Amino acid sequence: MIDIWERTLDWKPSPQQQELFQRLYELIIEGNRQLNLTRITEPEDFWEKHLWDSLRGVKFLISQQNREDKEINLIDLGTGAGFPGIPVAIAVKNCTVNLVDSTKKKINFIDSILPELDLNNVFATTCRAEEIGRESQHRETYDIALIRAVASASACAEYTLPLLKQQGLAVIYRGNLTEEEITNMENAVEQLGAVIESIEQFNTPISNSDRHCLYLRKVASTPAKFPRGVGVPAQRPL
Ligand code: SAH
């Protein structure tokens, strides 16, 4: 897959990074025997939908990293079995990643595989996005927040933006994205102190599936009333 990494992300994984991706695959397959972690288990599918897709959303970090040596603090909300956060922690230099999920057994699984991957820049936390966004040791402390396949676009905005520092970036990974969702987002993002910086549309390199990434830039402090209580952002999107 090296040529696809080079062609699509302008990046070449080191032998050590390739080994970690392989090890991650084995650990997920092993974990899947006991836990229902993912339906994506064929090697090529895993590569495309878990590894490539996770990194494509942060292409700007991957391609530029030779020039950047600043420490980056990331959070991945609703990480499930560790996506997109774990591949990002493997691929991006000088980053710390906090993996958050509301399901304890998923975080227990992640805690069990981190020592096997020897990743000392990753932490895992069992918490709801609506709660961690209200904790002072997390609120407005992250440079980048990632969120994939967790909720509607505007609920994702409400989960991620309170956690970002000013000028921080939320990356919302989507499959399809409708005009209506974009219009709703504009309204949500304004209330949360951010702007839609860009929306990227692309296709995955093997199965040619449709993908979108929304990039939200935080430009003002998020009002204290956000995120609203558990369940509210999903039930009554802004
Ligand atoms: N991001 C992963 C998993 C997506 S499945 C991937 O793309 O593969 C959605 C995950 O989000 C589940 O593990 C679920 O437990 C978690 N989740 C859903 N709502 C959440 C919330 N409000 N706060 C924290 N985690 C949440």
py3Dmol code that shows the C-alpha trace and the ligand (Angstrom):
import py3Dmol

protein = """\
ATOM      1  CA  MET A   1       0.000   0.000   0.000  1.00  0.00           C
ATOM      2  CA  ILE A   2       3.058   2.257   0.151  1.00  0.00           C
ATOM      3  CA  ASP A   3       2.400   3.738  -3.275  1.00  0.00           C
ATOM      4  CA  ILE A   4      -1.180   4.650  -2.288  1.00  0.00           C
ATOM      5  CA  TRP A   5       0.049   6.387   0.873  1.00  0.00           C
ATOM      6  CA  GLU A   6       2.529   8.326  -1.230  1.00  0.00           C
ATOM      7  CA  ARG A   7       0.060   9.204  -3.961  1.00  0.00           C
ATOM      8  CA  THR A   8      -2.865  10.195  -1.732  1.00  0.00           C
ATOM      9  CA  LEU A   9      -1.233  11.584   1.428  1.00  0.00           C
ATOM     10  CA  ASP A  10       2.222  12.494   0.148  1.00  0.00           C
ATOM     11  CA  TRP A  11       3.582  10.370   3.005  1.00  0.00           C
ATOM     12  CA  LYS A  12       5.574   7.192   3.407  1.00  0.00           C
ATOM     13  CA  PRO A  13       5.154   5.159   6.607  1.00  0.00           C
ATOM     14  CA  SER A  14       8.419   4.010   8.174  1.00  0.00           C
ATOM     15  CA  PRO A  15       8.984   0.230   8.583  1.00  0.00           C
ATOM     16  CA  GLN A  16       8.210   0.708  12.286  1.00  0.00           C
ATOM     17  CA  GLN A  17       4.910   2.456  11.531  1.00  0.00           C
ATOM     18  CA  GLN A  18       3.987  -0.315   9.081  1.00  0.00           C
ATOM     19  CA  GLU A  19       4.708  -2.882  11.766  1.00  0.00           C
ATOM     20  CA  LEU A  20       2.484  -1.013  14.227  1.00  0.00           C
ATOM     21  CA  PHE A  21      -0.390  -0.929  11.719  1.00  0.00           C
ATOM     22  CA  GLN A  22       0.001  -4.696  11.242  1.00  0.00           C
ATOM     23  CA  ARG A  23       0.085  -5.287  14.998  1.00  0.00           C
ATOM     24  CA  LEU A  24      -2.974  -3.062  15.485  1.00  0.00           C
ATOM     25  CA  TYR A  25      -4.842  -5.129  12.892  1.00  0.00           C
ATOM     26  CA  GLU A  26      -3.965  -8.378  14.689  1.00  0.00           C
ATOM     27  CA  LEU A  27      -4.998  -6.991  18.071  1.00  0.00           C
ATOM     28  CA  ILE A  28      -8.352  -5.769  16.731  1.00  0.00           C
ATOM     29  CA  ILE A  29      -9.051  -9.147  15.089  1.00  0.00           C
ATOM     30  CA  GLU A  30      -8.144 -10.892  18.335  1.00  0.00           C
ATOM     31  CA  GLY A  31     -10.320  -8.497  20.389  1.00  0.00           C
ATOM     32  CA  ASN A  32     -13.209  -9.002  17.986  1.00  0.00           C
ATOM     33  CA  ARG A  33     -13.489 -12.655  19.095  1.00  0.00           C
ATOM     34  CA  GLN A  34     -14.773 -11.508  22.470  1.00  0.00           C
ATOM     35  CA  LEU A  35     -16.062  -8.019  21.836  1.00  0.00           C
ATOM     36  CA  ASN A  36     -18.113  -6.647  19.026  1.00  0.00           C
ATOM     37  CA  LEU A  37     -15.568  -4.028  17.973  1.00  0.00           C
ATOM     38  CA  THR A  38     -15.886  -3.710  14.212  1.00  0.00           C
ATOM     39  CA  ARG A  39     -17.433  -5.332  11.169  1.00  0.00           C
ATOM     40  CA  ILE A  40     -14.436  -4.332   9.085  1.00  0.00           C
ATOM     41  CA  THR A  41     -12.120  -7.336   9.352  1.00  0.00           C
ATOM     42  CA  GLU A  42     -10.811  -8.179   5.853  1.00  0.00           C
ATOM     43  CA  PRO A  43      -7.216  -6.907   5.605  1.00  0.00           C
ATOM     44  CA  GLU A  44      -7.823  -4.655   2.609  1.00  0.00           C
ATOM     45  CA  ASP A  45     -11.022  -3.274   4.105  1.00  0.00           C
ATOM     46  CA  PHE A  46      -9.283  -2.666   7.417  1.00  0.00           C
ATOM     47  CA  TRP A  47      -6.469  -0.847   5.644  1.00  0.00           C
ATOM     48  CA  GLU A  48      -8.839   1.372   3.672  1.00  0.00           C
ATOM     49  CA  LYS A  49     -11.668   2.053   6.126  1.00  0.00           C
ATOM     50  CA  HIS A  50      -9.743   2.138   9.380  1.00  0.00           C
ATOM     51  CA  LEU A  51      -6.159   3.114   8.546  1.00  0.00           C
ATOM     52  CA  TRP A  52      -6.371   5.180   5.358  1.00  0.00           C
ATOM     53  CA  ASP A  53      -9.673   6.859   6.234  1.00  0.00           C
ATOM     54  CA  SER A  54      -8.428   7.796   9.727  1.00  0.00           C
ATOM     55  CA  LEU A  55      -5.315   9.455   8.313  1.00  0.00           C
ATOM     56  CA  ARG A  56      -6.937  11.085   5.281  1.00  0.00           C
ATOM     57  CA  GLY A  57      -8.942  13.332   7.622  1.00  0.00           C
ATOM     58  CA  VAL A  58      -5.708  14.747   9.047  1.00  0.00           C
ATOM     59  CA  LYS A  59      -3.764  14.829   5.778  1.00  0.00           C
ATOM     60  CA  PHE A  60      -2.683  18.381   6.667  1.00  0.00           C
ATOM     61  CA  LEU A  61      -0.817  16.980   9.718  1.00  0.00           C
ATOM     62  CA  ILE A  62       0.645  13.975   7.922  1.00  0.00           C
ATOM     63  CA  SER A  63       2.035  15.747   4.880  1.00  0.00           C
ATOM     64  CA  GLN A  64       3.403  18.744   6.765  1.00  0.00           C
ATOM     65  CA  GLN A  65       4.977  17.021   9.705  1.00  0.00           C
ATOM     66  CA  ASN A  66       8.590  17.314   8.633  1.00  0.00           C
ATOM     67  CA  ARG A  67       8.317  21.051   9.023  1.00  0.00           C
ATOM     68  CA  GLU A  68       6.352  21.002  12.285  1.00  0.00           C
ATOM     69  CA  ASP A  69       7.875  20.100  15.604  1.00  0.00           C
ATOM     70  CA  LYS A  70       5.297  21.747  17.843  1.00  0.00           C
ATOM     71  CA  GLU A  71       3.504  19.426  20.313  1.00  0.00           C
ATOM     72  CA  ILE A  72      -0.128  18.810  19.276  1.00  0.00           C
ATOM     73  CA  ASN A  73      -2.819  17.856  21.769  1.00  0.00           C
ATOM     74  CA  LEU A  74      -5.624  15.800  20.182  1.00  0.00           C
ATOM     75  CA  ILE A  75      -8.857  14.260  21.405  1.00  0.00           C
ATOM     76  CA  ASP A  76     -10.881  11.568  19.601  1.00  0.00           C
ATOM     77  CA  LEU A  77     -14.519  11.461  20.733  1.00  0.00           C
ATOM     78  CA  GLY A  78     -16.503   8.220  20.378  1.00  0.00           C
ATOM     79  CA  THR A  79     -13.339   6.410  19.397  1.00  0.00           C
ATOM     80  CA  GLY A  80     -14.839   2.867  19.548  1.00  0.00           C
ATOM     81  CA  ALA A  81     -11.898   0.513  19.020  1.00  0.00           C
ATOM     82  CA  GLY A  82      -9.550   3.493  18.586  1.00  0.00           C
ATOM     83  CA  PHE A  83     -10.426   5.158  15.275  1.00  0.00           C
ATOM     84  CA  PRO A  84      -9.318   7.572  14.014  1.00  0.00           C
ATOM     85  CA  GLY A  85      -7.167   8.268  17.124  1.00  0.00           C
ATOM     86  CA  ILE A  86      -4.783   5.289  17.206  1.00  0.00           C
ATOM     87  CA  PRO A  87      -3.644   5.448  13.550  1.00  0.00           C
ATOM     88  CA  VAL A  88      -3.176   9.221  14.008  1.00  0.00           C
ATOM     89  CA  ALA A  89      -1.038   8.625  17.130  1.00  0.00           C
ATOM     90  CA  ILE A  90       1.091   6.172  15.131  1.00  0.00           C
ATOM     91  CA  ALA A  91       1.508   8.439  12.106  1.00  0.00           C
ATOM     92  CA  VAL A  92       1.841  11.962  13.538  1.00  0.00           C
ATOM     93  CA  LYS A  93       5.016  12.979  15.329  1.00  0.00           C
ATOM     94  CA  ASN A  94       4.877  15.023  18.519  1.00  0.00           C
ATOM     95  CA  CYS A  95       1.258  14.433  19.325  1.00  0.00           C
ATOM     96  CA  THR A  96      -0.675  13.310  22.380  1.00  0.00           C
ATOM     97  CA  VAL A  97      -4.059  11.686  21.800  1.00  0.00           C
ATOM     98  CA  ASN A  98      -6.881  11.249  24.317  1.00  0.00           C
ATOM     99  CA  LEU A  99      -9.294   8.527  23.179  1.00  0.00           C
ATOM    100  CA  VAL A 100     -12.763   8.953  24.658  1.00  0.00           C
ATOM    101  CA  ASP A 101     -15.757   6.642  24.526  1.00  0.00           C
ATOM    102  CA  SER A 102     -18.852   6.251  26.673  1.00  0.00           C
ATOM    103  CA  THR A 103     -18.613   2.439  26.563  1.00  0.00           C
ATOM    104  CA  LYS A 104     -16.326   1.126  29.272  1.00  0.00           C
ATOM    105  CA  LYS A 105     -15.603  -2.202  27.588  1.00  0.00           C
ATOM    106  CA  LYS A 106     -14.231  -0.373  24.517  1.00  0.00           C
ATOM    107  CA  ILE A 107     -11.923   1.739  26.668  1.00  0.00           C
ATOM    108  CA  ASN A 108     -10.856  -1.381  28.607  1.00  0.00           C
ATOM    109  CA  PHE A 109      -9.991  -3.008  25.290  1.00  0.00           C
ATOM    110  CA  ILE A 110      -7.943   0.037  24.219  1.00  0.00           C
ATOM    111  CA  ASP A 111      -6.162   0.082  27.588  1.00  0.00           C
ATOM    112  CA  SER A 112      -5.269  -3.579  27.054  1.00  0.00           C
ATOM    113  CA  ILE A 113      -3.718  -3.016  23.606  1.00  0.00           C
ATOM    114  CA  LEU A 114      -1.798   0.240  24.210  1.00  0.00           C
ATOM    115  CA  PRO A 115       1.119  -1.492  26.008  1.00  0.00           C
ATOM    116  CA  GLU A 116       1.300  -4.034  23.147  1.00  0.00           C
ATOM    117  CA  LEU A 117       1.708  -1.181  20.684  1.00  0.00           C
ATOM    118  CA  ASP A 118       4.149   0.613  22.948  1.00  0.00           C
ATOM    119  CA  LEU A 119       2.308   3.886  22.396  1.00  0.00           C
ATOM    120  CA  ASN A 120       3.124   6.196  25.259  1.00  0.00           C
ATOM    121  CA  ASN A 121       1.483   9.238  23.670  1.00  0.00           C
ATOM    122  CA  VAL A 122      -2.067   7.825  23.941  1.00  0.00           C
ATOM    123  CA  PHE A 123      -4.546   7.853  26.834  1.00  0.00           C
ATOM    124  CA  ALA A 124      -8.024   6.357  27.011  1.00  0.00           C
ATOM    125  CA  THR A 125     -10.931   7.745  29.013  1.00  0.00           C
ATOM    126  CA  THR A 126     -14.426   6.378  29.626  1.00  0.00           C
ATOM    127  CA  CYS A 127     -16.703   9.401  29.446  1.00  0.00           C
ATOM    128  CA  ARG A 128     -19.556  10.897  27.465  1.00  0.00           C
ATOM    129  CA  ALA A 129     -18.680  13.730  25.109  1.00  0.00           C
ATOM    130  CA  GLU A 130     -21.331  15.909  26.791  1.00  0.00           C
ATOM    131  CA  GLU A 131     -19.590  15.414  30.152  1.00  0.00           C
ATOM    132  CA  ILE A 132     -15.924  15.726  29.252  1.00  0.00           C
ATOM    133  CA  GLY A 133     -16.738  18.994  27.459  1.00  0.00           C
ATOM    134  CA  ARG A 134     -17.762  20.449  30.817  1.00  0.00           C
ATOM    135  CA  GLU A 135     -14.700  19.346  32.779  1.00  0.00           C
ATOM    136  CA  SER A 136     -12.291  22.219  33.351  1.00  0.00           C
ATOM    137  CA  GLN A 137      -9.177  20.068  32.879  1.00  0.00           C
ATOM    138  CA  HIS A 138     -10.393  19.231  29.353  1.00  0.00           C
ATOM    139  CA  ARG A 139     -12.497  22.193  28.216  1.00  0.00           C
ATOM    140  CA  GLU A 140     -10.697  24.539  25.801  1.00  0.00           C
ATOM    141  CA  THR A 141      -7.417  22.571  26.093  1.00  0.00           C
ATOM    142  CA  TYR A 142      -7.099  20.680  22.788  1.00  0.00           C
ATOM    143  CA  ASP A 143      -5.582  21.787  19.474  1.00  0.00           C
ATOM    144  CA  ILE A 144      -7.530  19.274  17.406  1.00  0.00           C
ATOM    145  CA  ALA A 145     -10.702  17.231  18.059  1.00  0.00           C
ATOM    146  CA  LEU A 146     -11.538  14.241  15.843  1.00  0.00           C
ATOM    147  CA  ILE A 147     -14.925  12.562  15.594  1.00  0.00           C
ATOM    148  CA  ARG A 148     -15.971   9.781  13.229  1.00  0.00           C
ATOM    149  CA  ALA A 149     -19.315   7.992  12.916  1.00  0.00           C
ATOM    150  CA  VAL A 150     -20.717   9.134  16.265  1.00  0.00           C
ATOM    151  CA  ALA A 151     -23.701  11.452  15.654  1.00  0.00           C
ATOM    152  CA  SER A 152     -25.219  14.005  13.279  1.00  0.00           C
ATOM    153  CA  ALA A 153     -22.865  16.712  12.049  1.00  0.00           C
ATOM    154  CA  SER A 154     -24.308  19.387  14.338  1.00  0.00           C
ATOM    155  CA  ALA A 155     -24.206  17.100  17.419  1.00  0.00           C
ATOM    156  CA  CYS A 156     -20.557  16.379  16.528  1.00  0.00           C
ATOM    157  CA  ALA A 157     -19.926  20.132  16.445  1.00  0.00           C
ATOM    158  CA  GLU A 158     -21.475  20.508  19.898  1.00  0.00           C
ATOM    159  CA  TYR A 159     -19.369  17.617  21.271  1.00  0.00           C
ATOM    160  CA  THR A 160     -16.046  18.779  19.840  1.00  0.00           C
ATOM    161  CA  LEU A 161     -15.968  22.607  19.909  1.00  0.00           C
ATOM    162  CA  PRO A 162     -16.147  23.175  23.709  1.00  0.00           C
ATOM    163  CA  LEU A 163     -12.969  21.073  24.056  1.00  0.00           C
ATOM    164  CA  LEU A 164     -10.893  23.175  21.649  1.00  0.00           C
ATOM    165  CA  LYS A 165      -8.575  26.066  22.406  1.00  0.00           C
ATOM    166  CA  GLN A 166      -9.168  29.265  20.439  1.00  0.00           C
ATOM    167  CA  GLN A 167      -7.974  28.644  16.867  1.00  0.00           C
ATOM    168  CA  GLY A 168      -8.312  24.889  17.448  1.00  0.00           C
ATOM    169  CA  LEU A 169      -9.719  22.668  14.704  1.00  0.00           C
ATOM    170  CA  ALA A 170     -12.544  20.097  14.790  1.00  0.00           C
ATOM    171  CA  VAL A 171     -12.412  17.387  12.126  1.00  0.00           C
ATOM    172  CA  ILE A 172     -15.791  15.732  11.533  1.00  0.00           C
ATOM    173  CA  TYR A 173     -15.495  12.568   9.442  1.00  0.00           C
ATOM    174  CA  ARG A 174     -18.588  11.743   7.393  1.00  0.00           C
ATOM    175  CA  GLY A 175     -19.673   9.379   4.649  1.00  0.00           C
ATOM    176  CA  ASN A 176     -22.407  11.286   2.856  1.00  0.00           C
ATOM    177  CA  LEU A 177     -23.141  14.913   3.592  1.00  0.00           C
ATOM    178  CA  THR A 178     -26.333  16.618   2.415  1.00  0.00           C
ATOM    179  CA  GLU A 179     -26.908  20.314   1.676  1.00  0.00           C
ATOM    180  CA  GLU A 180     -29.412  20.332   4.538  1.00  0.00           C
ATOM    181  CA  GLU A 181     -26.781  19.060   6.985  1.00  0.00           C
ATOM    182  CA  ILE A 182     -24.406  21.796   5.826  1.00  0.00           C
ATOM    183  CA  THR A 183     -27.059  24.486   6.330  1.00  0.00           C
ATOM    184  CA  ASN A 184     -27.852  23.154   9.835  1.00  0.00           C
ATOM    185  CA  MET A 185     -24.154  23.107  10.599  1.00  0.00           C
ATOM    186  CA  GLU A 186     -23.697  26.768   9.733  1.00  0.00           C
ATOM    187  CA  ASN A 187     -26.243  27.695  12.373  1.00  0.00           C
ATOM    188  CA  ALA A 188     -24.837  25.285  14.987  1.00  0.00           C
ATOM    189  CA  VAL A 189     -21.242  26.326  14.438  1.00  0.00           C
ATOM    190  CA  GLU A 190     -22.017  30.020  14.834  1.00  0.00           C
ATOM    191  CA  GLN A 191     -23.660  29.434  18.223  1.00  0.00           C
ATOM    192  CA  LEU A 192     -20.655  27.384  19.354  1.00  0.00           C
ATOM    193  CA  GLY A 193     -18.038  30.027  18.487  1.00  0.00           C
ATOM    194  CA  ALA A 194     -16.638  28.525  15.302  1.00  0.00           C
ATOM    195  CA  VAL A 195     -16.726  28.805  11.510  1.00  0.00           C
ATOM    196  CA  ILE A 196     -16.774  26.149   8.814  1.00  0.00           C
ATOM    197  CA  GLU A 197     -13.243  26.506   7.469  1.00  0.00           C
ATOM    198  CA  SER A 198     -13.582  23.950   4.693  1.00  0.00           C
ATOM    199  CA  ILE A 199     -15.430  20.871   3.551  1.00  0.00           C
ATOM    200  CA  GLU A 200     -13.478  18.250   1.635  1.00  0.00           C
ATOM    201  CA  GLN A 201     -15.077  15.621  -0.561  1.00  0.00           C
ATOM    202  CA  PHE A 202     -13.000  12.637  -1.634  1.00  0.00           C
ATOM    203  CA  ASN A 203     -13.259   8.988  -2.566  1.00  0.00           C
ATOM    204  CA  THR A 204     -11.505   6.126  -0.812  1.00  0.00           C
ATOM    205  CA  PRO A 205      -8.665   4.691  -2.938  1.00  0.00           C
ATOM    206  CA  ILE A 206      -9.760   1.039  -3.201  1.00  0.00           C
ATOM    207  CA  SER A 207     -13.561   0.800  -3.043  1.00  0.00           C
ATOM    208  CA  ASN A 208     -14.075   4.354  -4.316  1.00  0.00           C
ATOM    209  CA  SER A 209     -16.569   5.130  -1.513  1.00  0.00           C
ATOM    210  CA  ASP A 210     -17.811   8.658  -0.955  1.00  0.00           C
ATOM    211  CA  ARG A 211     -16.354  10.567   2.006  1.00  0.00           C
ATOM    212  CA  HIS A 212     -16.510  14.066   3.439  1.00  0.00           C
ATOM    213  CA  CYS A 213     -14.546  15.838   6.101  1.00  0.00           C
ATOM    214  CA  LEU A 214     -15.766  19.024   7.721  1.00  0.00           C
ATOM    215  CA  TYR A 215     -13.148  21.292   9.247  1.00  0.00           C
ATOM    216  CA  LEU A 216     -14.437  23.707  11.886  1.00  0.00           C
ATOM    217  CA  ARG A 217     -12.191  26.476  13.205  1.00  0.00           C
ATOM    218  CA  LYS A 218     -12.873  27.792  16.693  1.00  0.00           C
ATOM    219  CA  VAL A 219     -12.761  31.583  16.578  1.00  0.00           C
ATOM    220  CA  ALA A 220     -14.442  32.554  19.876  1.00  0.00           C
ATOM    221  CA  SER A 221     -14.945  31.005  23.264  1.00  0.00           C
ATOM    222  CA  THR A 222     -17.842  28.496  23.379  1.00  0.00           C
ATOM    223  CA  PRO A 223     -20.719  29.705  25.615  1.00  0.00           C
ATOM    224  CA  ALA A 224     -20.810  27.862  28.968  1.00  0.00           C
ATOM    225  CA  LYS A 225     -24.237  26.342  28.240  1.00  0.00           C
ATOM    226  CA  PHE A 226     -22.619  24.022  25.633  1.00  0.00           C
ATOM    227  CA  PRO A 227     -22.387  21.098  25.439  1.00  0.00           C
ATOM    228  CA  ARG A 228     -25.936  20.613  26.682  1.00  0.00           C
ATOM    229  CA  GLY A 229     -26.827  17.653  28.940  1.00  0.00           C
ATOM    230  CA  VAL A 230     -26.372  13.984  28.071  1.00  0.00           C
ATOM    231  CA  GLY A 231     -28.505  13.037  25.079  1.00  0.00           C
ATOM    232  CA  VAL A 232     -29.689  16.576  24.279  1.00  0.00           C
ATOM    233  CA  PRO A 233     -27.263  17.404  21.400  1.00  0.00           C
ATOM    234  CA  ALA A 234     -28.352  14.233  19.567  1.00  0.00           C
ATOM    235  CA  GLN A 235     -32.075  14.576  20.327  1.00  0.00           C
ATOM    236  CA  ARG A 236     -32.408  18.314  19.753  1.00  0.00           C
ATOM    237  CA  PRO A 237     -29.610  19.272  17.341  1.00  0.00           C
ATOM    238  CA  LEU A 238     -28.814  22.999  17.231  1.00  0.00           C
TER     239      LEU A 238
END
"""
ligand_1 = """\
26
SAH
N -15.077 6.366 15.881
C -15.121 4.920 15.765
C -16.351 4.304 16.407
C -17.677 4.736 15.837
S -19.056 3.912 16.624
C -14.995 4.535 14.290
O -15.179 5.377 13.441
O -14.710 3.349 14.021
C -19.609 5.199 17.726
C -18.915 5.173 19.068
O -19.241 6.386 19.734
C -19.371 4.033 19.967
O -18.235 3.348 20.455
C -20.147 4.723 21.099
O -19.960 4.084 22.355
C -19.537 6.116 21.090
N -20.422 7.219 21.502
C -21.662 7.502 21.023
N -22.156 8.620 21.602
C -21.189 9.052 22.458
C -21.111 10.170 23.361
N -22.108 11.043 23.490
N -19.972 10.312 24.081
C -18.964 9.415 23.978
N -18.982 8.351 23.143
C -20.093 8.167 22.401
"""
view = py3Dmol.view(width=600, height=400)
view.addModel(protein, "pdb")
view.setStyle({"model": 0}, {"cartoon": {"style": "trace"}})
view.addModel(ligand_1, "xyz")
view.setStyle({"model": 1}, {"stick": {}})
view.zoomTo()
view.show()
